[in-house]
Amino acid sequence: MDPLRHPDLERLGRVLRDRLDETLDAEQQAALAASQRRRTLRDRLLDADDRTEQVLVSTSDGHFYRGTVEAVGVDHVVILDGDIERFIAIAHIVALEAR
């Protein structure tokens, strides 16, 4: 009999693989959660730019701007609404909704 084919070792191998899979899943979930906690508004705007998402931006002066993220700078975002480019300071953004 092949010592590596022993029924106890096969069962133990399955248990260890399952535990490893569970541990890896938990580690990935924890890493994702930690990453999302550290994301800034600028990071989210960059994601919206990459995905060409429609966004609704609310600013501290009470205005709302809807459009596609055209560009993201260090301190501003450019929202394209039709043919109109709006430059908005990230520091003035109160809320962001992306679709």
N, CA, C and O atoms as a MOPAC input file, in Angstrom:
PM7 MOZYME 1SCF
protein

 N      0.85100 1    -1.18000 1     0.00000 1
 C      0.00000 1     0.00000 1     0.00000 1
 C      0.89400 1     1.24000 1     0.00000 1
 O      1.88900 1     1.32000 1     0.72000 1
 N      0.50500 1     2.18500 1    -0.82200 1
 C      1.23400 1     3.45800 1    -0.89900 1
 C      0.94400 1     4.25700 1     0.37200 1
 O     -0.22000 1     4.50100 1     0.68800 1
 N      1.98300 1     4.66800 1     1.10800 1
 C      1.74200 1     5.38300 1     2.37200 1
 C      1.02800 1     6.72600 1     2.16600 1
 O      0.36500 1     7.21500 1     3.08100 1
 N      1.15500 1     7.32000 1     0.99000 1
 C      0.48500 1     8.60100 1     0.73800 1
 C     -0.99100 1     8.42100 1     0.39400 1
 O     -1.73400 1     9.40100 1     0.34800 1
 N     -1.42000 1     7.20600 1     0.15700 1
 C     -2.82100 1     6.91500 1    -0.16800 1
 C     -3.58600 1     6.36400 1     1.03100 1
 O     -4.69900 1     5.86000 1     0.87500 1
 N     -3.02200 1     6.45200 1     2.18400 1
 C     -3.68800 1     5.95400 1     3.38700 1
 C     -4.97800 1     6.74500 1     3.59600 1
 O     -4.97000 1     7.96800 1     3.45300 1
 N     -6.08200 1     6.08000 1     3.92900 1
 C     -7.37400 1     6.77100 1     4.08800 1
 C     -7.33900 1     7.90000 1     5.11900 1
 O     -7.98900 1     8.93000 1     4.93900 1
 N     -6.58900 1     7.70600 1     6.18300 1
 C     -6.50300 1     8.76300 1     7.19800 1
 C     -5.81700 1    10.00100 1     6.64600 1
 O     -6.21300 1    11.12800 1     6.94500 1
 N     -4.78700 1     9.78500 1     5.83700 1
 C     -4.07500 1    10.93100 1     5.24800 1
 C     -4.94000 1    11.65600 1     4.21700 1
 O     -4.89600 1    12.88200 1     4.11700 1
 N     -5.71800 1    10.90300 1     3.45900 1
 C     -6.60400 1    11.54300 1     2.48100 1
 C     -7.63900 1    12.41900 1     3.18600 1
 O     -7.88600 1    13.55400 1     2.77900 1
 N     -8.23200 1    11.88600 1     4.23400 1
 C     -9.22600 1    12.62800 1     5.00800 1
 C     -8.59000 1    13.87100 1     5.64900 1
 O     -9.16100 1    14.96100 1     5.61400 1
 N     -7.40600 1    13.68900 1     6.23100 1
 C     -6.68500 1    14.80400 1     6.84600 1
 C     -6.32800 1    15.86000 1     5.79500 1
 O     -6.42700 1    17.06000 1     6.05000 1
 N     -5.91700 1    15.40300 1     4.62600 1
 C     -5.58700 1    16.33600 1     3.54200 1
 C     -6.79200 1    17.16700 1     3.13400 1
 O     -6.67000 1    18.36900 1     2.90000 1
 N     -7.96500 1    16.52800 1     3.04600 1
 C     -9.19000 1    17.26900 1     2.70200 1
 C     -9.53000 1    18.30600 1     3.76600 1
 O     -9.88500 1    19.44100 1     3.44800 1
 N     -9.41900 1    17.90700 1     5.03400 1
 C     -9.71100 1    18.82200 1     6.14600 1
 C     -8.75400 1    20.01800 1     6.11000 1
 O     -9.17900 1    21.16500 1     6.25000 1
 N     -7.47200 1    19.74300 1     5.92200 1
 C     -6.47900 1    20.82400 1     5.88800 1
 C     -6.69500 1    21.74900 1     4.68600 1
 O     -6.54800 1    22.96600 1     4.80500 1
 N     -7.04600 1    21.17200 1     3.52500 1
 C     -7.33200 1    22.00800 1     2.34700 1
 C     -8.54000 1    22.89600 1     2.59700 1
 O     -8.52900 1    24.07500 1     2.24300 1
 N     -9.58600 1    22.33500 1     3.20900 1
 C    -10.78600 1    23.12200 1     3.51000 1
 C    -10.46300 1    24.26000 1     4.47500 1
 O    -10.91900 1    25.38900 1     4.29200 1
 N     -9.68000 1    23.95700 1     5.49400 1
 C     -9.30000 1    24.99800 1     6.45900 1
 C     -8.45100 1    26.08400 1     5.80200 1
 O     -8.61200 1    27.27100 1     6.08400 1
 N     -7.54800 1    25.65700 1     4.92500 1
 C     -6.72100 1    26.62800 1     4.20900 1
 C     -7.58900 1    27.51300 1     3.32300 1
 O     -7.39500 1    28.72800 1     3.28500 1
 N     -8.54100 1    26.92100 1     2.61200 1
 C     -9.44600 1    27.70300 1     1.77100 1
 C    -10.24600 1    28.70400 1     2.60500 1
 O    -10.39600 1    29.86100 1     2.21100 1
 N    -10.75800 1    28.26500 1     3.75100 1
 C    -11.51200 1    29.15300 1     4.63700 1
 C    -10.62300 1    30.29600 1     5.13900 1
 O    -11.04800 1    31.45100 1     5.18300 1
 N     -9.40000 1    29.96400 1     5.51200 1
 C     -8.46600 1    30.98600 1     5.99700 1
 C     -8.13800 1    31.98900 1     4.90500 1
 O     -8.11200 1    33.19300 1     5.15800 1
 N     -7.88400 1    31.50400 1     3.68400 1
 C     -7.58500 1    32.40800 1     2.57500 1
 C     -8.77400 1    33.30900 1     2.24900 1
 O     -8.59500 1    34.49500 1     1.97100 1
 N     -9.98300 1    32.75700 1     2.28100 1
 C    -11.18200 1    33.57300 1     2.04300 1
 C    -11.31500 1    34.66100 1     3.10600 1
 O    -11.60700 1    35.81300 1     2.78800 1
 N    -11.10000 1    34.29200 1     4.36600 1
 C    -11.19200 1    35.27000 1     5.45400 1
 C    -10.12600 1    36.34900 1     5.30900 1
 O    -10.40400 1    37.52500 1     5.54900 1
 N     -8.92100 1    35.97200 1     4.92500 1
 C     -7.83900 1    36.94800 1     4.73400 1
 C     -8.16500 1    37.89800 1     3.58100 1
 O     -7.91100 1    39.09800 1     3.67800 1
 N     -8.71900 1    37.37600 1     2.50600 1
 C     -9.08400 1    38.23000 1     1.37800 1
 C    -10.19200 1    39.20200 1     1.75900 1
 O    -10.15300 1    40.37200 1     1.37900 1
 N    -11.17600 1    38.72400 1     2.50400 1
 C    -12.25700 1    39.60800 1     2.96200 1
 C    -11.72100 1    40.69600 1     3.88400 1
 O    -12.13000 1    41.85300 1     3.78500 1
 N    -10.82300 1    40.33500 1     4.76400 1
 C    -10.23200 1    41.31000 1     5.68300 1
 C     -9.40500 1    42.34100 1     4.92000 1
 O     -9.45400 1    43.53000 1     5.23300 1
 N     -8.65300 1    41.89500 1     3.93300 1
 C     -7.84800 1    42.82300 1     3.12900 1
 C     -8.73900 1    43.76600 1     2.33600 1
 O     -8.44100 1    44.95600 1     2.22900 1
 N     -9.82600 1    43.25000 1     1.77900 1
 C    -10.76400 1    44.09600 1     1.04100 1
 C    -11.40000 1    45.13700 1     1.95700 1
 O    -11.50400 1    46.30800 1     1.59200 1
 N    -11.82300 1    44.71400 1     3.14000 1
 C    -12.43300 1    45.64600 1     4.09200 1
 C    -11.44000 1    46.72700 1     4.51700 1
 O    -11.79700 1    47.90200 1     4.59500 1
 N    -10.21300 1    46.33900 1     4.78800 1
 C     -9.19200 1    47.31300 1     5.18000 1
 C     -8.90500 1    48.28500 1     4.04300 1
 O     -8.73300 1    49.48200 1     4.26800 1
 N     -8.85700 1    47.77000 1     2.83900 1
 C     -8.60900 1    48.62800 1     1.67400 1
 C     -9.73700 1    49.63500 1     1.49400 1
 O     -9.48500 1    50.80500 1     1.20600 1
 N    -10.96700 1    49.19100 1     1.66000 1
 C    -12.10800 1    50.09200 1     1.49500 1
 C    -12.15200 1    51.15300 1     2.58700 1
 O    -12.61300 1    52.26800 1     2.34500 1
 N    -11.68100 1    50.82500 1     3.77800 1
 C    -11.65900 1    51.81800 1     4.85900 1
 C    -10.63100 1    52.91000 1     4.60100 1
 O    -10.80000 1    54.04100 1     5.05800 1
 N     -9.56800 1    52.58300 1     3.87400 1
 C     -8.50600 1    53.55400 1     3.62300 1
 C     -8.71800 1    54.35600 1     2.34400 1
 O     -7.95600 1    55.28400 1     2.07100 1
 N     -9.72800 1    54.02300 1     1.56000 1
 C     -9.96200 1    54.71800 1     0.30000 1
 C    -10.43000 1    56.14200 1     0.55600 1
 O    -11.22600 1    56.40200 1     1.45900 1
 N     -9.92700 1    57.04200 1    -0.24400 1
 C    -10.31400 1    58.44400 1    -0.13700 1
 C    -11.36400 1    58.74900 1    -1.19400 1
 O    -11.63400 1    57.93600 1    -2.07800 1
 N    -11.94200 1    59.91900 1    -1.08700 1
 C    -12.90000 1    60.36800 1    -2.09600 1
 C    -12.20900 1    60.45000 1    -3.46300 1
 O    -12.80900 1    60.12400 1    -4.48700 1
 N    -10.97400 1    60.87700 1    -3.47000 1
 C    -10.22500 1    60.95400 1    -4.73100 1
 C    -10.05900 1    59.56400 1    -5.33900 1
 O    -10.16800 1    59.40600 1    -6.55500 1
 N     -9.79600 1    58.55600 1    -4.50900 1
 C     -9.69100 1    57.18100 1    -5.00500 1
 C    -11.00200 1    56.74500 1    -5.65400 1
 O    -11.00600 1    56.11200 1    -6.71000 1
 N    -12.10500 1    57.09100 1    -5.01100 1
 C    -13.42700 1    56.71400 1    -5.56900 1
 C    -13.68300 1    57.44400 1    -6.88500 1
 O    -14.25100 1    56.86500 1    -7.81100 1
 N    -13.27500 1    58.69800 1    -6.97700 1
 C    -13.41900 1    59.44900 1    -8.22300 1
 C    -12.55500 1    58.84900 1    -9.32700 1
 O    -12.97700 1    58.79400 1   -10.48200 1
 N    -11.36300 1    58.40300 1    -8.98600 1
 C    -10.50800 1    57.73900 1    -9.97300 1
 C    -11.15900 1    56.45600 1   -10.48300 1
 O    -11.09400 1    56.15300 1   -11.67500 1
 N    -11.78700 1    55.70300 1    -9.57800 1
 C    -12.51000 1    54.50400 1    -9.99800 1
 C    -13.64600 1    54.84800 1   -10.94800 1
 O    -13.84800 1    54.16700 1   -11.95400 1
 N    -14.39200 1    55.91100 1   -10.62700 1
 C    -15.49200 1    56.34700 1   -11.48500 1
 C    -14.97000 1    56.77800 1   -12.85200 1
 O    -15.61700 1    56.54000 1   -13.87200 1
 N    -13.80800 1    57.40600 1   -12.87200 1
 C    -13.19400 1    57.80300 1   -14.14000 1
 C    -12.80900 1    56.56000 1   -14.94900 1
 O    -13.07500 1    56.49800 1   -16.14900 1
 N    -12.19900 1    55.59300 1   -14.31200 1
 C    -11.79600 1    54.36300 1   -14.99700 1
 C    -13.00100 1    53.61500 1   -15.56600 1
 O    -12.92100 1    53.02200 1   -16.64200 1
 N    -14.10400 1    53.64900 1   -14.84300 1
 C    -15.30200 1    52.90000 1   -15.24800 1
 C    -16.26500 1    53.73200 1   -16.09800 1
 O    -17.29900 1    53.23200 1   -16.53900 1
 N    -15.92100 1    55.00000 1   -16.32500 1
 C    -16.79500 1    55.96700 1   -17.02700 1
 C    -18.21500 1    55.93900 1   -16.45800 1
 O    -19.20000 1    55.85700 1   -17.19200 1
 N    -18.28600 1    56.00900 1   -15.13700 1
 C    -19.57000 1    55.99600 1   -14.44100 1
 C    -20.20900 1    57.38200 1   -14.47100 1
 O    -19.52200 1    58.40300 1   -14.51800 1
 N    -21.52100 1    57.39100 1   -14.44300 1
 C    -22.26200 1    58.62500 1   -14.23900 1
 C    -22.22500 1    58.93500 1   -12.74600 1
 O    -22.43800 1    58.04900 1   -11.91900 1
 N    -21.95600 1    60.18100 1   -12.40700 1
 C    -21.89500 1    60.56500 1   -10.99800 1
 C    -22.80800 1    61.74700 1   -10.73500 1
 O    -23.10100 1    62.54100 1   -11.62800 1
 N    -23.24600 1    61.84600 1    -9.50700 1
 C    -23.96600 1    63.00900 1    -9.01700 1
 C    -23.14900 1    63.53400 1    -7.84500 1
 O    -22.97000 1    62.84700 1    -6.83900 1
 N    -22.65700 1    64.76100 1    -7.99000 1
 C    -21.79300 1    65.35500 1    -6.98400 1
 C    -22.56000 1    66.47400 1    -6.28200 1
 O    -23.15200 1    67.33600 1    -6.93100 1
 N    -22.54000 1    66.44900 1    -4.96700 1
 C    -23.12800 1    67.51000 1    -4.16100 1
 C    -21.98500 1    68.29800 1    -3.54400 1
 O    -21.05700 1    67.71900 1    -2.98000 1
 N    -22.05400 1    69.63100 1    -3.65300 1
 C    -20.97800 1    70.47000 1    -3.12800 1
 C    -21.43200 1    71.24100 1    -1.89700 1
 O    -22.62400 1    71.32600 1    -1.60300 1
 N    -20.47400 1    71.79100 1    -1.19500 1
 C    -20.75800 1    72.47300 1     0.07000 1
 C    -21.63300 1    73.70700 1    -0.10600 1
 O    -22.24300 1    74.15800 1     0.86300 1
 N    -21.71700 1    74.26800 1    -1.31300 1
 C    -22.57900 1    75.42900 1    -1.52500 1
 C    -24.00200 1    75.03800 1    -1.90800 1
 O    -24.81900 1    75.90100 1    -2.23000 1
 N    -24.30400 1    73.72800 1    -1.87400 1
 C    -25.66100 1    73.26100 1    -2.11800 1
 C    -25.96200 1    72.91100 1    -3.56100 1
 O    -27.08300 1    72.50000 1    -3.86300 1
 N    -25.01800 1    73.05600 1    -4.45200 1
 C    -25.24100 1    72.72500 1    -5.85900 1
 C    -25.02900 1    71.23100 1    -6.11100 1
 O    -24.28200 1    70.55800 1    -5.40100 1
 N    -25.70400 1    70.74400 1    -7.13400 1
 C    -25.55900 1    69.36300 1    -7.57600 1
 C    -25.05200 1    69.37000 1    -9.00600 1
 O    -25.49500 1    70.17300 1    -9.82700 1
 N    -24.13100 1    68.48300 1    -9.29600 1
 C    -23.58200 1    68.37300 1   -10.63900 1
 C    -23.64500 1    66.91100 1   -11.06800 1
 O    -23.19000 1    66.01700 1   -10.35500 1
 N    -24.21300 1    66.69100 1   -12.23700 1
 C    -24.35100 1    65.33300 1   -12.75500 1
 C    -23.56100 1    65.21400 1   -14.05100 1
 O    -23.56000 1    66.13600 1   -14.86700 1
 N    -22.89600 1    64.09500 1   -14.24200 1
 C    -22.16000 1    63.87100 1   -15.47500 1
 C    -21.18700 1    62.71900 1   -15.33200 1
 O    -21.25900 1    61.92400 1   -14.39500 1
 N    -20.28100 1    62.65300 1   -16.28200 1
 C    -19.25400 1    61.61300 1   -16.30100 1
 C    -17.93500 1    62.21600 1   -15.83200 1
 O    -17.59500 1    63.34100 1   -16.19800 1
 N    -17.20000 1    61.47000 1   -15.02600 1
 C    -15.89600 1    61.94600 1   -14.57600 1
 C    -14.96000 1    61.95100 1   -15.78400 1
 O    -14.66700 1    60.90500 1   -16.36400 1
 N    -14.50700 1    63.12500 1   -16.14500 1
 C    -13.61300 1    63.29100 1   -17.29500 1
 C    -12.14900 1    63.16600 1   -16.87900 1
 O    -11.33800 1    62.58000 1   -17.59500 1
 N    -11.82300 1    63.72500 1   -15.71100 1
 C    -10.44200 1    63.68600 1   -15.22300 1
 C    -10.44700 1    63.94300 1   -13.72100 1
 O    -11.35900 1    64.56200 1   -13.17300 1
 N     -9.39500 1    63.44500 1   -13.07600 1
 C     -9.22500 1    63.67100 1   -11.63600 1
 C     -7.82400 1    64.20500 1   -11.41700 1
 O     -6.83400 1    63.56800 1   -11.77800 1
 N     -7.75800 1    65.38600 1   -10.81700 1
 C     -6.46900 1    65.97400 1   -10.48800 1
 C     -6.13800 1    65.74800 1    -9.02700 1
 O     -6.83900 1    65.01800 1    -8.32600 1
 N     -5.09000 1    66.36600 1    -8.58400 1
 C     -4.67900 1    66.22200 1    -7.18700 1
 C     -5.72900 1    66.81900 1    -6.24800 1
 O     -6.00300 1    66.26000 1    -5.18600 1
 N     -6.31400 1    67.95200 1    -6.63900 1
 C     -7.25900 1    68.64000 1    -5.76000 1
 C     -8.58400 1    68.95000 1    -6.42300 1
 O     -9.40600 1    69.65400 1    -5.83700 1
 N     -8.82100 1    68.44700 1    -7.63100 1
 C    -10.07700 1    68.74700 1    -8.32000 1
 C    -10.50000 1    67.56300 1    -9.18600 1
 O     -9.72900 1    66.64200 1    -9.45200 1
 N    -11.75900 1    67.63100 1    -9.61100 1
 C    -12.31100 1    66.64100 1   -10.52900 1
 C    -13.00000 1    67.39900 1   -11.65500 1
 O    -13.56300 1    68.47200 1   -11.43700 1
 N    -12.95500 1    66.84300 1   -12.84500 1
 C    -13.63700 1    67.44000 1   -13.98500 1
 C    -14.81900 1    66.54100 1   -14.32200 1
 O    -14.65400 1    65.36400 1   -14.64000 1
 N    -16.02500 1    67.12400 1   -14.24500 1
 C    -17.26200 1    66.42100 1   -14.56100 1
 C    -17.73700 1    66.90800 1   -15.91900 1
 O    -17.87900 1    68.11100 1   -16.13800 1
 N    -17.98200 1    65.97700 1   -16.82700 1
 C    -18.45000 1    66.31500 1   -18.16700 1
 C    -19.94900 1    66.08100 1   -18.22700 1
 O    -20.42300 1    64.95900 1   -18.04600 1
 N    -20.69400 1    67.16000 1   -18.48600 1
 C    -22.15500 1    67.10400 1   -18.60300 1
 C    -22.49700 1    67.58400 1   -20.01300 1
 O    -22.60400 1    68.78400 1   -20.26500 1
 N    -22.66500 1    66.63200 1   -20.91900 1
 C    -22.86800 1    67.01300 1   -22.31200 1
 C    -21.57900 1    67.60300 1   -22.85700 1
 O    -20.55100 1    66.92900 1   -22.92100 1
 N    -21.64400 1    68.88100 1   -23.25300 1
 C    -20.45600 1    69.58000 1   -23.74500 1
 C    -19.83000 1    70.47600 1   -22.68600 1
 O    -18.84700 1    71.16500 1   -22.96000 1
 N    -20.38100 1    70.47500 1   -21.49400 1
 C    -19.92000 1    71.37800 1   -20.43500 1
 C    -18.97600 1    70.63400 1   -19.49800 1
 O    -19.32800 1    69.59100 1   -18.94600 1
 N    -17.77300 1    71.18000 1   -19.32400 1
 C    -16.82300 1    70.64300 1   -18.35100 1
 C    -16.91700 1    71.47400 1   -17.07800 1
 O    -16.81300 1    72.70000 1   -17.11600 1
 N    -17.11200 1    70.80300 1   -15.96500 1
 C    -17.16200 1    71.49700 1   -14.68000 1
 C    -15.97200 1    71.04100 1   -13.84300 1
 O    -15.77400 1    69.84900 1   -13.60800 1
 N    -15.19300 1    72.01100 1   -13.40400 1
 C    -14.05300 1    71.74700 1   -12.52500 1
 C    -14.53200 1    71.97500 1   -11.09500 1
 O    -14.97900 1    73.06800 1   -10.74900 1
 N    -14.43600 1    70.94300 1   -10.27500 1
 C    -14.93100 1    71.01300 1    -8.89800 1
 C    -13.78900 1    70.65600 1    -7.95900 1
 O    -13.12100 1    69.63800 1    -8.13600 1
 N    -13.57500 1    71.49400 1    -6.97100 1
 C    -12.55300 1    71.21700 1    -5.95900 1
 C    -13.00900 1    70.04400 1    -5.09000 1
 O    -14.12400 1    70.04700 1    -4.56800 1
 N    -12.15800 1    69.06500 1    -4.94300 1
 C    -12.51400 1    67.88000 1    -4.15800 1
 C    -12.82600 1    68.26600 1    -2.71300 1
 O    -13.66800 1    67.63300 1    -2.07700 1
 N    -12.17100 1    69.27700 1    -2.19600 1
 C    -12.40900 1    69.71700 1    -0.81900 1
 C    -13.83400 1    70.24800 1    -0.62900 1
 O    -14.31700 1    70.31500 1     0.50100 1
 N    -14.51100 1    70.62600 1    -1.72000 1
 C    -15.86300 1    71.17400 1    -1.62200 1
 C    -16.93800 1    70.13200 1    -1.85700 1
 O    -18.12800 1    70.43600 1    -1.77000 1
 N    -16.53300 1    68.90800 1    -2.15600 1
 C    -17.51300 1    67.85200 1    -2.38500 1
 C    -18.02400 1    67.32100 1    -1.04700 1
 O    -17.25200 1    66.91100 1    -0.18000 1
 N    -19.34200 1    67.34200 1    -0.91000 1
 C    -19.98700 1    66.86200 1     0.31800 1
 C    -20.43100 1    65.40400 1     0.15900 1
 O    -20.31600 1    64.59900 1     1.08400 1
 N    -20.94100 1    65.08600 1    -1.03300 1
 C    -21.43000 1    63.72600 1    -1.27400 1
 C    -21.20200 1    63.36500 1    -2.73800 1
 O    -21.14900 1    64.22600 1    -3.61700 1
 N    -21.07000 1    62.06100 1    -2.96700 1
 C    -20.84700 1    61.55500 1    -4.32300 1
 C    -21.70600 1    60.30300 1    -4.49700 1
 O    -21.67900 1    59.38400 1    -3.67900 1
 N    -22.45700 1    60.30200 1    -5.57500 1
 C    -23.23900 1    59.12600 1    -5.93100 1
 C    -22.77400 1    58.67600 1    -7.30600 1
 O    -22.73100 1    59.48000 1    -8.23700 1
 N    -22.42900 1    57.41500 1    -7.44500 1
 C    -21.93500 1    56.88100 1    -8.71900 1
 C    -22.84100 1    55.75000 1    -9.17100 1
 O    -23.32000 1    54.94700 1    -8.37000 1
 N    -23.05900 1    55.71100 1   -10.47800 1
 C    -23.91100 1    54.63900 1   -11.04400 1
 C    -23.19900 1    53.96200 1   -12.17300 1
 O    -23.74200 1    53.03900 1   -12.78000 1

